[in-house]
Amino acid sequence: MFFAKEDLALDLGREYTEGLARTVRGRPPGRSALDALREAFLASVARHDPVIGFCGPPFARMIAGSPALLARLREFHGDRERTLAAALAEEAGTTGTSSPDDFRPRAAAALIAAAHRALFDETFRRTLAGQSDATIAAAVTDAAHHAFALLTPALGPRP
């Protein structure tokens, strides 16, 4: 189902908005959410996954040239953050470490989503510049290691 005409072009929107939360919910016992998200992102880079921005220059130019598509992409970023926050809050609630009004899952989701948004933007920027997927993957892998290293002290071993 498409909620907006822009979703015809951005048909991976649901995968995009639900992917982080699905990773958190589906991770193995004992694995931190942050570790699972790092591993999932690096696997996506290795696959040159369109969900994280590998879309080819023609498609990237179409998105970049459309205010409506860019606005819809921004909505997806916000939806993804809220979906991740709900997953983190749900998990914290089941472990007794959170209440429905707890700010921590929302703050953690905001930090994680911001890192993923910056990595998406880097992938997209390099795609627009015409770089090869292999070149982009190498640069984004390095950027991902840096981004997750920045998140680790802020979020600790959990979420």
Disulfide bonds with the S-S distance in Angstrom:
none
